[in-house]
């Protein structure tokens, strides 16, 4: 649940102050959904599985977590992840979520991080493809022992930035990541880029990052986040 004491809300705007912003990547900063669908589709074909079911289960999760949940604990998870990695290397295409580039250009380094279920190699490749900057703290699949919805990634990002997680805001698009943000103790903003806004009746939801503006308070060092429109 959004911590109301940090929010001022009226008909025109929603705003609050934070020490840092923690972004998910896929569906939040970039859209690689078509590439991911092709990757998981080929992976599903290899195992004789229903493509759509596999694609649905994969979003926002580490490949090993998806493989384990679908194939079971007794399967060769390492081989399954290696197959995914081979297929993933063939797909670097992605597009930028509306407003992402302009927003990141306004945030000083050390005030934001990315927490993604992608590998470091793929994350860097896709960010470069979309001409987005790399953050000081990039938390990828291989840097955590447990993926989303476990809060480890977001807790690690706050630790790496040297900030209080309870004074951070997480931008997410998928249920697992939203849960991870809440469990970490951060405020959470949901983008209706992957799921409809109505899927998150208890969350603060925005269409995309064009609805967000950021200002640095030179005195406190905190970021003031302003929203031009929310659902």
Backbone as CSV, one residue per row, in Angstrom:
resi,resn,N_x,N_y,N_z,CA_x,CA_y,CA_z,C_x,C_y,C_z
1,UNK,0.839,-1.197,0.000,0.000,0.000,0.000,0.873,1.247,0.000
2,UNK,0.514,2.257,-0.779,1.279,3.489,-0.838,1.282,4.160,0.524
3,UNK,2.437,4.650,0.964,2.546,5.343,2.235,2.016,6.758,2.059
4,UNK,0.810,7.019,2.579,0.101,8.255,2.306,0.825,9.488,2.832
5,UNK,1.634,9.325,3.891,2.278,10.506,4.449,3.270,11.144,3.481
6,UNK,3.702,10.424,2.464,4.662,10.967,1.519,3.974,11.566,0.288
7,UNK,2.645,11.480,0.240,1.936,11.858,-0.977,1.014,13.053,-0.744
8,UNK,1.072,14.023,-1.647,0.129,15.132,-1.666,-0.678,14.973,-2.943
9,UNK,-1.972,14.791,-2.805,-2.771,14.462,-3.973,-3.948,15.422,-4.110
10,UNK,-4.151,15.949,-5.298,-5.343,16.723,-5.592,-5.725,16.455,-7.037
11,UNK,-6.637,17.241,-7.550,-7.139,16.967,-8.898,-6.065,17.154,-9.961
12,UNK,-5.039,17.945,-9.646,-4.032,18.249,-10.650,-2.803,17.351,-10.596
13,UNK,-2.404,16.925,-9.379,-1.116,16.249,-9.312,-1.005,15.306,-8.124
14,UNK,-0.027,14.434,-8.223,0.436,13.615,-7.111,1.930,13.866,-7.029
15,UNK,2.457,14.048,-5.826,3.898,14.258,-5.708,4.395,13.751,-4.372
16,UNK,5.672,13.383,-4.309,6.317,13.026,-3.052,7.825,13.106,-3.213
17,UNK,8.524,13.112,-2.092,9.983,13.199,-2.079,10.597,11.854,-1.728
18,UNK,11.704,11.522,-2.381,12.414,10.267,-2.116,13.918,10.507,-2.180
19,UNK,14.669,9.550,-1.659,16.128,9.611,-1.762,16.624,9.039,-3.083
20,UNK,15.883,8.069,-3.633,16.312,7.433,-4.888,15.130,6.767,-5.576
21,UNK,15.301,6.541,-6.876,14.296,5.861,-7.687,14.872,4.536,-8.161
22,UNK,14.104,3.466,-7.974,14.532,2.124,-8.374,13.603,1.642,-9.486
23,UNK,14.160,1.440,-10.658,13.370,1.051,-11.824,13.510,-0.436,-12.127
24,UNK,12.404,-1.076,-12.439,12.443,-2.321,-13.194,12.907,-1.936,-14.604
25,UNK,13.249,-2.908,-15.432,13.697,-2.568,-16.782,12.646,-2.899,-17.834
26,UNK,12.405,-4.184,-18.077,11.470,-4.591,-19.128,10.039,-4.222,-18.755
27,UNK,9.392,-3.449,-19.611,8.029,-3.016,-19.350,7.962,-1.723,-18.566
28,UNK,9.117,-1.251,-18.093,9.165,-0.016,-17.304,10.021,1.042,-17.993
29,UNK,11.237,0.688,-18.359,12.111,1.592,-19.116,12.148,1.231,-20.598
30,UNK,12.122,-0.062,-20.881,12.156,-0.520,-22.272,11.062,-1.552,-22.503
31,UNK,10.724,-1.746,-23.759,9.757,-2.769,-24.140,10.460,-3.780,-25.038
32,UNK,10.749,-4.932,-24.467,11.362,-6.016,-25.241,10.408,-7.200,-25.330
33,UNK,9.109,-6.917,-25.200,8.115,-7.986,-25.118,8.092,-8.866,-26.361
34,UNK,8.258,-8.271,-27.531,8.229,-9.081,-28.751,9.435,-10.008,-28.825
35,UNK,10.605,-9.472,-28.468,11.806,-10.303,-28.455,11.672,-11.422,-27.430
36,UNK,11.170,-11.083,-26.248,11.019,-12.094,-25.191,10.026,-13.174,-25.590
37,UNK,8.965,-12.770,-26.277,7.979,-13.752,-26.732,8.609,-14.731,-27.717
38,UNK,9.455,-14.228,-28.602,10.125,-15.124,-29.553,11.099,-16.060,-28.832
39,UNK,11.845,-15.514,-27.864,12.816,-16.323,-27.115,12.113,-17.447,-26.368
40,UNK,11.105,-17.072,-25.568,10.405,-18.086,-24.775,9.575,-19.015,-25.656
41,UNK,9.132,-18.517,-26.808,8.400,-19.369,-27.737,9.277,-20.497,-28.264
42,UNK,10.503,-20.164,-28.648,11.433,-21.199,-29.122,11.827,-22.137,-27.983
43,UNK,11.999,-21.573,-26.790,12.326,-22.395,-25.614,11.198,-23.382,-25.344
44,UNK,9.961,-22.912,-25.412,8.802,-23.776,-25.180,8.720,-24.882,-26.229
45,UNK,8.997,-24.537,-27.475,8.983,-25.533,-28.550,9.971,-26.657,-28.266
46,UNK,11.149,-26.290,-27.769,12.179,-27.284,-27.464,11.664,-28.315,-26.467
47,UNK,10.873,-27.850,-25.493,10.368,-28.752,-24.450,8.958,-29.273,-24.738
48,UNK,8.422,-28.928,-25.901,7.091,-29.395,-26.262,5.995,-28.798,-25.405
49,UNK,6.164,-27.538,-25.020,5.219,-26.873,-24.128,4.387,-25.841,-24.880
50,UNK,3.283,-25.452,-24.277,2.423,-24.429,-24.852,3.125,-23.066,-24.798
51,UNK,3.314,-22.448,-25.944,4.071,-21.194,-26.007,3.439,-20.095,-25.165
52,UNK,2.137,-19.890,-25.338,1.473,-18.782,-24.652,1.528,-18.941,-23.141
53,UNK,1.389,-20.170,-22.673,1.444,-20.410,-21.230,2.828,-20.089,-20.677
54,UNK,3.854,-20.473,-21.416,5.230,-20.203,-20.979,5.511,-18.704,-20.990
55,UNK,5.117,-18.034,-22.056,5.342,-16.586,-22.160,4.651,-15.855,-21.021
56,UNK,3.431,-16.264,-20.714,2.670,-15.620,-19.635,3.375,-15.765,-18.290
57,UNK,3.948,-16.929,-18.042,4.604,-17.179,-16.755,5.979,-16.529,-16.647
58,UNK,6.553,-16.148,-17.770,7.949,-15.696,-17.756,8.136,-14.228,-17.411
59,UNK,7.127,-13.404,-17.624,7.342,-11.957,-17.512,7.719,-11.534,-16.098
60,UNK,8.815,-10.786,-16.014,9.254,-10.235,-14.734,9.979,-11.213,-13.838
61,UNK,10.344,-12.377,-14.369,11.009,-13.398,-13.554,12.365,-13.753,-14.158
62,UNK,13.272,-14.214,-13.293,14.558,-14.697,-13.797,14.325,-15.962,-14.617
63,UNK,15.129,-16.197,-15.651,14.965,-17.411,-16.455,14.985,-18.688,-15.620
64,UNK,15.893,-18.757,-14.638,15.964,-19.978,-13.831,14.702,-20.189,-13.008
65,UNK,14.077,-19.091,-12.548,12.841,-19.220,-11.778,11.693,-19.680,-12.666
66,UNK,11.643,-19.131,-13.882,10.616,-19.565,-14.829,10.801,-21.036,-15.184
67,UNK,12.029,-21.418,-15.501,12.312,-22.811,-15.869,11.954,-23.765,-14.737
68,UNK,12.313,-23.395,-13.531,12.048,-24.267,-12.382,10.548,-24.421,-12.133
69,UNK,9.807,-23.329,-12.253,8.369,-23.398,-11.989,7.637,-24.199,-13.058
70,UNK,8.149,-24.186,-14.291,7.487,-24.894,-15.388,7.942,-26.345,-15.492
71,UNK,9.243,-26.579,-15.362,9.792,-27.924,-15.570,9.862,-28.751,-14.295
72,UNK,9.847,-28.073,-13.141,9.928,-28.800,-11.874,11.345,-28.874,-11.343
73,UNK,11.445,-29.132,-10.053,12.740,-29.147,-9.366,13.667,-30.255,-9.865
74,UNK,13.096,-31.332,-10.392,13.918,-32.470,-10.815,14.482,-32.318,-12.228
75,UNK,14.086,-31.259,-12.914,14.581,-31.036,-14.278,16.009,-30.492,-14.246
76,UNK,16.671,-30.558,-15.378,18.016,-29.997,-15.507,17.872,-28.492,-15.746
77,UNK,17.805,-27.740,-14.661,17.561,-26.304,-14.744,18.731,-25.581,-15.408
78,UNK,19.937,-26.049,-15.136,21.109,-25.411,-15.750,21.040,-25.501,-17.270
79,UNK,20.667,-26.670,-17.776,20.550,-26.839,-19.227,19.424,-25.973,-19.786
80,UNK,18.341,-25.868,-19.034,17.209,-25.050,-19.474,17.598,-23.580,-19.558
81,UNK,18.364,-23.112,-18.585,18.813,-21.716,-18.582,19.823,-21.480,-19.699
82,UNK,20.695,-22.445,-19.932,21.674,-22.313,-21.018,20.972,-22.210,-22.372
83,UNK,19.908,-22.996,-22.552,19.138,-22.916,-23.793,18.511,-21.530,-23.930
84,UNK,17.932,-21.038,-22.833,17.344,-19.702,-22.857,18.398,-18.654,-23.221
85,UNK,19.572,-18.760,-22.616,20.650,-17.796,-22.861,21.075,-17.805,-24.322
86,UNK,21.143,-18.992,-24.918,21.504,-19.109,-26.332,20.462,-18.420,-27.216
87,UNK,19.188,-18.643,-26.882,18.118,-18.021,-27.665,18.081,-16.510,-27.442
88,UNK,18.332,-16.093,-26.202,18.289,-14.673,-25.856,19.361,-13.884,-26.599
89,UNK,20.515,-14.506,-26.800,21.629,-13.830,-27.474,21.287,-13.458,-28.916
90,UNK,20.286,-14.109,-29.474,19.875,-13.831,-30.852,18.950,-12.620,-30.950
91,UNK,18.467,-12.141,-29.799,17.444,-11.098,-29.793,17.897,-9.897,-28.962
92,UNK,18.229,-8.814,-29.596,18.626,-7.601,-28.871,17.636,-6.459,-29.074
93,UNK,16.652,-6.672,-29.919,15.707,-5.609,-30.258,14.873,-5.184,-29.050
94,UNK,14.680,-3.887,-28.904,13.819,-3.337,-27.859,13.460,-1.910,-28.242
95,UNK,12.391,-1.406,-27.667,12.015,-0.005,-27.848,11.958,0.660,-26.476
96,UNK,11.982,1.975,-26.473,11.985,2.716,-25.215,10.560,3.040,-24.787
97,UNK,10.253,2.824,-23.517,8.958,3.221,-22.976,8.851,4.744,-23.044
98,UNK,7.696,5.243,-23.419,7.500,6.685,-23.579,7.910,7.444,-22.316
99,UNK,8.765,8.428,-22.493,9.199,9.277,-21.389,10.430,8.801,-20.658
100,UNK,10.900,7.584,-20.941,12.013,7.012,-20.170,13.311,7.792,-20.354
101,UNK,13.666,8.073,-21.584,14.947,8.742,-21.849,14.979,10.136,-21.226
102,UNK,13.914,10.902,-21.421,13.860,12.260,-20.872,13.903,12.245,-19.349
103,UNK,13.231,11.269,-18.742,13.209,11.189,-17.284,14.587,10.846,-16.733
104,UNK,15.245,9.846,-17.301,16.557,9.434,-16.799,17.589,10.548,-16.930
105,UNK,17.449,11.371,-17.951,18.388,12.481,-18.137,18.278,13.528,-17.032
106,UNK,17.156,13.529,-16.317,16.937,14.511,-15.245,17.416,14.019,-13.880
107,UNK,17.719,12.722,-13.776,18.061,12.149,-12.469,19.576,12.033,-12.346
108,UNK,20.182,12.618,-11.317,21.634,12.516,-11.149,22.073,11.072,-10.912
109,UNK,23.258,10.725,-11.381,23.821,9.410,-11.068,23.920,9.267,-9.547
110,UNK,23.712,8.064,-9.078,23.716,7.823,-7.639,22.364,8.003,-7.005
111,UNK,21.380,8.464,-7.821,20.026,8.671,-7.313,19.028,7.701,-7.936
112,UNK,19.540,6.769,-8.758,18.627,5.808,-9.375,19.350,4.500,-9.653
113,UNK,18.557,3.446,-9.766,19.089,2.104,-10.023,18.113,1.346,-10.903
114,UNK,18.607,0.262,-11.481,17.753,-0.670,-12.220,17.837,-2.025,-11.539
115,UNK,16.676,-2.641,-11.340,16.590,-3.991,-10.775,15.824,-4.841,-11.781
116,UNK,16.528,-5.737,-12.456,15.929,-6.496,-13.546,16.155,-7.991,-13.389
117,UNK,15.244,-8.764,-13.956,15.385,-10.219,-13.967,16.239,-10.688,-15.138
118,UNK,16.670,-9.763,-15.989,17.558,-10.101,-17.101,18.993,-10.266,-16.607
119,UNK,19.814,-10.916,-17.420,21.235,-11.020,-17.101,21.906,-9.667,-17.336
120,UNK,23.089,-9.493,-16.763,23.804,-8.228,-16.930,24.128,-7.968,-18.399
121,UNK,24.548,-9.009,-19.110,24.904,-8.853,-20.513,23.723,-8.366,-21.337
122,UNK,22.574,-9.010,-21.157,21.385,-8.633,-21.925,20.877,-7.265,-21.505
123,UNK,20.902,-6.978,-20.203,20.440,-5.670,-19.726,21.254,-4.552,-20.364
124,UNK,22.569,-4.697,-20.345,23.438,-3.662,-20.924,23.237,-3.553,-22.434
125,UNK,23.062,-4.685,-23.099,22.859,-4.677,-24.549,21.576,-3.950,-24.916
126,UNK,20.498,-4.237,-24.181,19.211,-3.617,-24.512,19.179,-2.140,-24.141
127,UNK,19.797,-1.784,-23.034,19.857,-0.368,-22.667,20.656,0.418,-23.704
128,UNK,21.759,-0.176,-24.153,22.574,0.475,-25.181,21.797,0.590,-26.489
129,UNK,21.074,-0.466,-26.851,20.271,-0.462,-28.075,19.256,0.682,-28.047
130,UNK,18.689,0.920,-26.855,17.685,1.979,-26.691,18.303,3.335,-26.372
131,UNK,19.634,3.382,-26.323,20.370,4.617,-26.033,19.983,5.205,-24.675
132,UNK,19.851,4.327,-23.700,19.575,4.745,-22.329,20.851,4.610,-21.503
133,UNK,21.045,5.477,-20.517,22.269,5.426,-19.710,22.282,4.230,-18.768
134,UNK,23.476,3.835,-18.353,23.619,2.796,-17.339,23.631,3.451,-15.966
135,UNK,22.933,2.858,-15.001,22.931,3.429,-13.658,24.173,3.019,-12.873
136,UNK,24.412,3.707,-11.795,25.501,3.333,-10.890,25.253,1.956,-10.300
137,UNK,23.998,1.661,-9.999,23.620,0.363,-9.434,22.735,-0.377,-10.429
138,UNK,23.252,-1.455,-10.996,22.509,-2.295,-11.936,22.421,-3.688,-11.330
139,UNK,21.253,-4.028,-10.810,21.049,-5.317,-10.149,20.398,-6.265,-11.147
140,UNK,21.133,-7.304,-11.533,20.673,-8.238,-12.556,20.465,-9.632,-11.972
141,UNK,20.013,-10.551,-12.827,19.625,-11.887,-12.367,20.720,-12.599,-11.595
142,UNK,21.978,-12.461,-12.051,23.065,-13.205,-11.424,23.564,-12.562,-10.135
143,UNK,23.042,-11.381,-9.794,23.506,-10.675,-8.597,22.635,-10.923,-7.367
144,UNK,21.594,-11.731,-7.526,20.719,-12.055,-6.391,20.565,-13.562,-6.277
145,UNK,20.311,-14.019,-5.060,20.085,-15.448,-4.852,18.632,-15.820,-5.088
146,UNK,17.729,-14.831,-4.975,16.310,-15.064,-5.207,15.747,-13.916,-6.036
147,UNK,14.998,-14.271,-7.068,14.411,-13.257,-7.933,13.089,-12.742,-7.405
148,UNK,12.522,-11.777,-8.123,11.207,-11.251,-7.779,10.183,-12.394,-7.799
149,UNK,9.233,-12.422,-6.871,8.773,-11.376,-5.955,9.574,-11.231,-4.665
150,UNK,10.672,-11.970,-4.520,11.522,-11.751,-3.356,12.087,-10.326,-3.424
151,UNK,12.161,-9.623,-2.309,12.612,-8.223,-2.322,14.121,-8.030,-2.395
152,UNK,14.895,-9.118,-2.466,16.353,-9.020,-2.385,16.940,-8.003,-3.361
153,UNK,16.475,-8.008,-4.601,17.040,-7.114,-5.603,16.864,-5.650,-5.246
154,UNK,15.678,-5.293,-4.798,15.431,-3.892,-4.444,16.171,-3.495,-3.176
155,UNK,16.267,-4.406,-2.234,17.039,-4.120,-1.022,18.515,-3.917,-1.361
156,UNK,19.025,-4.730,-2.268,20.434,-4.608,-2.672,20.675,-3.292,-3.407
157,UNK,19.733,-2.888,-4.239,19.884,-1.630,-4.974,19.975,-0.450,-4.016
158,UNK,19.093,-0.423,-3.021,19.121,0.662,-2.034,20.433,0.647,-1.256
159,UNK,20.882,-0.551,-0.903,22.147,-0.681,-0.174,23.309,-0.166,-1.020
160,UNK,23.339,-0.536,-2.291,24.419,-0.098,-3.176,24.440,1.422,-3.345
161,UNK,23.259,2.040,-3.303,23.174,3.494,-3.429,23.384,4.204,-2.096
162,UNK,23.374,3.439,-1.010,23.550,4.028,0.309,22.353,4.819,0.775
163,UNK,21.146,4.344,0.426,19.922,5.054,0.801,19.000,4.130,1.588
164,UNK,18.017,4.732,2.245,17.011,4.009,3.016,15.930,3.515,2.062
165,UNK,15.705,2.215,2.002,14.712,1.659,1.086,13.329,2.248,1.331
166,UNK,13.035,2.612,2.569,11.727,3.190,2.872,11.596,4.619,2.354
167,UNK,12.713,5.191,1.894,12.669,6.516,1.277,12.967,6.413,-0.221
168,UNK,12.635,5.242,-0.782,12.794,5.020,-2.223,11.433,4.762,-2.852
169,UNK,11.356,4.969,-4.156,10.169,4.594,-4.905,10.583,3.614,-5.995
170,UNK,9.769,2.590,-6.168,9.982,1.566,-7.187,8.985,1.786,-8.319
171,UNK,9.471,1.750,-9.555,8.602,1.778,-10.733,8.586,0.373,-11.326
172,UNK,7.402,-0.200,-11.448,7.236,-1.586,-11.895,6.038,-1.717,-12.824
173,UNK,5.982,-2.855,-13.518,4.849,-3.104,-14.404,4.210,-4.464,-14.192
174,UNK,4.859,-5.364,-13.440,4.388,-6.744,-13.319,4.122,-7.115,-11.864
175,UNK,3.172,-8.020,-11.632,2.802,-8.380,-10.259,3.970,-8.815,-9.382
176,UNK,4.885,-9.639,-9.920,6.010,-10.104,-9.113,6.902,-8.969,-8.656
177,UNK,7.166,-8.027,-9.542,8.000,-6.884,-9.195,7.307,-5.933,-8.240
178,UNK,6.004,-5.756,-8.435,5.218,-4.908,-7.531,5.267,-5.475,-6.121
179,UNK,5.071,-6.782,-6.010,5.150,-7.433,-4.701,6.540,-7.274,-4.096
180,UNK,7.572,-7.423,-4.914,8.947,-7.281,-4.422,9.186,-5.885,-3.865
181,UNK,8.688,-4.870,-4.568,8.854,-3.501,-4.105,8.182,-3.257,-2.771
182,UNK,6.956,-3.748,-2.643,6.229,-3.587,-1.376,6.917,-4.343,-0.245
183,UNK,7.327,-5.568,-0.528,7.984,-6.371,0.515,9.310,-5.757,0.952
184,UNK,9.958,-5.042,0.048,11.211,-4.371,0.398,10.972,-3.193,1.327
185,UNK,9.767,-2.624,1.261,9.447,-1.474,2.096,9.446,-0.158,1.346
186,UNK,9.562,-0.215,0.025,9.562,1.002,-0.794,8.138,1.397,-1.163
187,UNK,7.992,2.636,-1.619,6.757,3.034,-2.273,6.787,2.439,-3.674
188,UNK,5.633,2.170,-4.253,5.584,1.525,-5.568,4.644,2.292,-6.491
189,UNK,5.115,2.553,-7.696,4.305,3.134,-8.763,4.236,2.110,-9.894
190,UNK,3.037,1.879,-10.398,2.829,0.862,-11.428,2.595,1.519,-12.785
191,UNK,3.259,1.002,-13.802,3.023,1.440,-15.177,2.049,0.477,-15.843
192,UNK,1.041,1.032,-16.505,0.057,0.205,-17.206,0.541,-0.073,-18.625
193,UNK,1.748,-0.605,-18.722,2.353,-0.901,-20.023,2.190,-2.358,-20.423
194,UNK,2.087,-3.226,-19.432,1.992,-4.664,-19.691,0.617,-5.207,-19.319
195,UNK,0.078,-4.706,-18.223,-1.250,-5.095,-17.749,-2.129,-3.849,-17.685
196,UNK,-3.459,-4.007,-17.821,-4.340,-2.832,-17.741,-4.357,-2.244,-16.334
197,UNK,-4.616,-0.951,-16.241,-4.635,-0.266,-14.947,-5.625,-0.914,-13.982
198,UNK,-6.726,-1.431,-14.507,-7.750,-2.043,-13.654,-7.249,-3.297,-12.943
199,UNK,-6.133,-3.848,-13.403,-5.565,-5.033,-12.745,-4.941,-4.685,-11.402
200,UNK,-4.760,-3.389,-11.133,-4.087,-2.958,-9.899,-4.927,-1.917,-9.166
201,UNK,-6.095,-2.319,-8.645,-7.007,-1.349,-8.018,-6.461,-0.696,-6.759
202,UNK,-5.492,-1.319,-6.110,-4.951,-0.779,-4.859,-3.612,-0.073,-5.032
203,UNK,-3.222,0.161,-6.282,-1.927,0.781,-6.556,-2.102,2.149,-7.207
204,UNK,-1.061,2.959,-7.114,-0.997,4.204,-7.867,-0.462,3.850,-9.251
205,UNK,-1.265,4.068,-10.286,-0.939,3.598,-11.635,-0.830,4.780,-12.597
206,UNK,0.190,4.729,-13.448,0.365,5.725,-14.501,0.432,5.021,-15.850
207,UNK,0.166,5.770,-16.916,0.184,5.176,-18.254,1.601,4.807,-18.668
208,UNK,2.524,5.770,-18.532,3.923,5.565,-18.898,4.750,6.652,-18.223
209,UNK,6.013,6.759,-18.555,6.898,7.692,-17.853,6.780,9.128,-18.340
210,UNK,5.980,9.375,-19.365,5.700,10.753,-19.756,4.874,11.468,-18.693
211,UNK,4.249,10.695,-17.811,3.435,11.272,-16.736,4.272,11.696,-15.535
212,UNK,5.601,11.490,-15.611,6.475,11.705,-14.449,7.473,12.832,-14.707
213,UNK,7.669,13.665,-13.686,8.731,14.666,-13.726,9.520,14.567,-12.423
214,UNK,10.781,14.947,-12.464,11.659,14.856,-11.290,12.420,16.161,-11.116
215,UNK,12.514,16.602,-9.863,13.313,17.779,-9.526,14.218,17.434,-8.352
216,UNK,15.436,17.906,-8.404,16.381,17.687,-7.312,16.321,18.854,-6.338
217,UNK,16.104,18.533,-5.058,16.166,19.541,-4.004,17.627,19.722,-3.620
218,UNK,18.191,20.845,-3.968,19.621,21.080,-3.750,19.982,21.131,-2.272
219,UNK,19.009,21.448,-1.418,19.269,21.556,0.020,19.263,20.185,0.683
220,UNK,18.175,19.427,0.464,18.036,18.120,1.115,18.718,17.003,0.344
221,UNK,18.941,17.214,-0.961,19.500,16.166,-1.805,18.476,15.143,-2.243
222,UNK,17.214,15.351,-1.859,16.162,14.407,-2.235,15.574,14.763,-3.596
223,UNK,14.884,13.799,-4.165,14.198,13.994,-5.433,12.722,14.234,-5.175
224,UNK,12.181,15.272,-5.788,10.734,15.474,-5.765,10.174,14.886,-7.050
225,UNK,9.261,13.948,-6.898,8.657,13.288,-8.054,7.240,13.813,-8.217
226,UNK,6.925,14.268,-9.407,5.612,14.826,-9.695,4.959,14.046,-10.828
227,UNK,3.660,13.830,-10.698,2.902,13.086,-11.697,1.847,14.001,-12.295
228,UNK,1.832,14.107,-13.608,0.853,14.957,-14.273,-0.508,14.293,-14.361
229,UNK,-0.525,12.964,-14.318,-1.798,12.241,-14.371,-1.619,10.845,-13.809
230,UNK,-2.627,10.388,-13.083,-2.639,9.026,-12.546,-4.011,8.425,-12.797
231,UNK,-4.071,7.091,-12.785,-5.365,6.425,-12.948,-6.109,6.423,-11.619
